[in-house]
Amino acid sequence: MASLFTVLAVASVLTISGEALPNRPHSLRPWSNPFLRSSGRIVGGYEVDIADVPFQVSLQHDFGHFCGGSIISRKWVLTAAHCSASSEDPRMSLRVGSSLHSQGGQLVPVKRVVQHPEYDYSNVDYDFALLELNEELELNEDLYAVELPEQDEPVQDGSCLQVSGWGNTQSALETGAELRAAYVPAVNQEKCVQAYASFGEITPRMLCAGFDKGGKDACQGDSGGPLVEGSKLVGVVSWGKGCAEEGYPGVYSRVATVREWIKETSGV
């Protein structure tokens, strides 16, 4: 299980190749990179402007981008617990309002990290962390918070979901510096449990999304980033077996299961 966790914890990419989902009424420009079965590398894919996913942020450390996150208010960002330590980290900051993780927008220091109290490193359960910012963001029509679901609000099987991030594209021709996004369908929970029966436990706090044949997925560098249905945050990029592998959908932390904790901790 630790090896699976590491796959997404370091830095993720979105991968595309495979069946296309119907277009949503969203200004997103598709971006993901497909893993070709013959070559084992991501190809094709689409860049997306930050204006289409303004709530997306890049977590930065001394070495640059390492995870994603989602703005939920002027003072708080939601990410994955495995992306952060449960303490203050004066070296961590966020880049907001830029399609590039290395420049533009605004760099905001993180004041405090609050991991979910039930986060379990061994099986990546409750993989959530809230980041309190050192200063309030100036939210407007170009930079705004993502919508949050109600406590235990379900995600329907087959729903068209969007994932985005700056992860490694694994292609010399396509840079991970530009923000990218992909559409993936929500997977039936029992089907996901069966898929990962030999690799790790799928708990009620987890949500799976991806095609049966693989090809589209989140991967290293996308961890902590948003999985949205329309404008609502339903998942946080968490872990999976490999990236875009057939039979192994991506695993996301299910936001609706911790909605009350988010409110109690952040007031949002």
Salt bridges, closest charged atoms under 4 A:
ASP49 OD2 - ARG29 NH2 3.88
ASP52 OD2 - ARG29 NH1 3.77
ASP62 OD2 - ARG91 NH1 3.48
ASP89 OD2 - HIS61 NE2 2.89
ASP89 OD1 - ARG91 NE 3.83
ASP125 OD2 - ARG205 NH2 2.71
ASP127 OD2 - HIS82 ND1 2.74
GLU132 OE1 - ARG112 NE 2.81
GLU153 OE2 - LYS232 NZ 2.64
ASP212 OD1 - LYS191 NZ 2.70
GLU245 OE1 - LYS241 NZ 2.72
